[in-house]
Amino acid sequence: MRSQIERIAPGSETFICNGLPVTFVDCAPDELQNVCERLTAELGYRFATLVVEEAHCDWQLGYIFCGGHDLQGGLVRVSLKASGARPIIPSISAIVHAADWHEREAEDLFGLVFEGHPKLGDFVLHEHTPEGINPMRSDFDPAAELPSEDICPWRPGRIVQTPGAFAMPIGPVYSDFAESAHFLLETVGEDVIRVIPRFFYKYRGLEKLAEGRRVEDVLLLAERFSGTSAFAHSLAFCQAVESICEAKLPARAPALRTFFAELERFRYHVGVIADICGSTALAVATSQAAILEEELLRLCCKYAGHRYLFGLNIPGGLSLNVEDEACRVLTGEVGSIAKRLVDLMEMLRFSSSFLDRLEQVGAIAKKDATDYGLVGPIARASGVVRDLRIALPYAAYGKDSLSFSAPGEEEGDGYARLRVFFNEAMQSVEIMRQIAESLPPGEVRVPRFDIKGGVSLGWAEAPCGAAFHWIRVRNDGRVARYRVTPPSFTNWHGFHLAAENFAFQDFPIIMATFGLSNAECDR
Amino acid sequence: MSKWVWKGLRTGKKSSHYPDAPETAAGVSPGMPLTETGALPLEFCPFPVGEIEGSPDESKTDIRDCVHCFRCVRSSSDRVKWQEGYEWASEKDADAKGHSRQLGASFSHSLNIRMIDAGACGACISEVKQIAKPCYSIHRLGFFITPTPRHADVLLVVGPVTDNMVFPLKKAYEAMPTPKVVVAAGTCALTGGLFGPGFACGAGVSDFIPVDVEVPGCPPPPLAIIHALLVAVGRKPPFSGQKPSISERKAL
């Protein structure tokens, strides 16, 4: 793989970091498109994240790719330098479609110009923020108030013009407990022709807030920007920090982290199954799944102190040592919940009114899932079986003693996604059982954790897919730049694929089968 | 479809008995660091957050700012008492308003609630979801979730109020019929939490619309949210800052 990258980009350097090849490619602007195209098309890499750094109009862009055909390629960072107030960067989104939203975000927040990108403009900051305000730039004061303009409410650039066509707005405040997001559904009566999503109602400026804060305070942000997958994100963050500081964790810490990451995945997936049942108005099934979810939340609180596992991960290990016996008891209780989940799924499998709403609804083809770089259960339901736990093993996942596989389906419809959520949930219980049986003894944190300056990428397979946390820490232990690519951001990008050409009444069901979090997407 | 009916009947009642009896199940609440006065004096929070280099120390000192980081109890500090419980809701500006509430007695067993997500992280929303689910089932109290603010008596706001949600939040508030009550739930909604005030977030809901009842927590557990709703209609006294009585403590 190393020689292959060398062929594409002469002068690249490869290092082995924690047993994983990491390749750095310096790239001139006119070569960027070619290098990215060959990395993805020839070597099978997939786009992970775009990291933009700016200091006094000196720009560094890092296009990070991961995987490779046989998943042995590790990570590749393609770096690009630029200077000037508004440098022009060639857009790669025509070649690597997964980078589309990353470029739109960087354009909106940094004021970079991506040449050749078909759709730039208001994205994260909505239309009431004047153009030319770029909060992620180093000269922007995070305590300042954003200026606001009084203008007429948002309208899409163009709408479908056929007889009988109309646009149906949904959100940002809608349904019972839906998170804030807006969708404009264009239709000629029954079928949705086009879905125009509008996110970032919940943009809290996470990446900007992190700048200049201490690492341990940024951990709180990493944990709380998406509360329902807090453990996965804090894990990715802690791993990035530990990699900078070259901390050697006692063996019990990665094992317990894996244990709780799987507990969180199980709880999250049960919640998604409850939402799917709710979207099809199957009241008893919704209640059954909600009872299981609440019991899992209580178990989290009983054994780890917090219902959403806040405060458990710290750089250097875990803040709490959960005893072997407690882990075994917890696994037993989770196992009995899993049994009831199996019963529930068995009943759902034979409820025709439920299946009719899911089967062949909201299908995503394998090619689309690959082009959009979809991640997590949604990609795996469309036959793109990629999982960071296997592709880039972290914590205890790479251990030979742990045997598991990423469940996948081929159809890509709502039912396939439901099955993936269910199978993954069951897999999580199995992983928890394996870990609880062979927990290494000892401490769960390093006795002393010294923060050093440096750069690192951390990752974790969050419940809804691959999460990447890129961090640069200054020598004084404060964060210089923090970049988060959550799975929901990646997957909402492809949501319109599933919702278009299906009927109006399928829309909430398709949304439920995606099981994504807007808070995670918007940051 | 009869199998679902049987399944539901076989499952039996799962709802909490709160407020008729205190909930004793393990794990319903993460608890809070509390002193006898209910406040968390500066020296009791050894790990204030929100400090940004170059700006004055914005140390968090109040129980309303606690984000459940657990750093006080899990570090060497032994000055912090951790208390169980969940009846954390208090009335905003209780002194100014006295004991009079906007919603009269006719609302006390018939209340329609609309939740607004003003930038919450998802944990608060997940907890609010649970109050309408079987384990807590607010329907038994005569409380209902309504999809539109036009039918709502209570606006339950979570999140620090992001810049992009200010307009929808105000519009929803204006759409509500009077009398109306606003409940701010969660640390973010009270003070902006970790995210606000800043360029993209406000410092809590009260900067934008008048707030009547506040409930802290990160996130507030479902029972704390139910307590807030009960306080809003006068069925429960607000959090007094006192230690729980002996009988209550036994129950906890």
Interface residues (C-beta under 8 A of the other chain):
Chain A: L125 H126 H128 T129 P135 F140 D141 P142 A143 A144 E145 L146 S148 P172 V173 Y174 S175 D176 F177 A178 E179 S180 F200 Y201 K202 Y203 R204 G205 L206 K208 L209 G212 R213 R214 E216 D217 L220 L221 R224 F225 S226 G227 T228 S229 A230 G271 A274 L282 V284 A285 T286 S287 Q288 A290 I291 E293 E294 E295 L297 R298 L299 C300 C301 K302 G305 H306 R307 Y308 F310 G311 S319 L320 M347 S351 S353 R478 S517 N518 A519 E520 D522
Chain B: M1 K3 W4 V5 K7 G8 T11 K14 A25 A26 G27 V28 S29 P30 F47 V49 G50 E51 I52 E53 G54 S55 V67 H68 C69 F70 R71 R74 M115 I116 D117 A118 G119 A120 C121 G122 A123 C124 I125 S126 E127 V128 K129 Q130 A132 K133 P134 C135 Y136 I145 P147 P149 G159 P160 T162 D163 N164 M165 F167 P168 A172 G193 L194 F195 G196 P197 G198 F199 A200 C201 C218 P219 P221
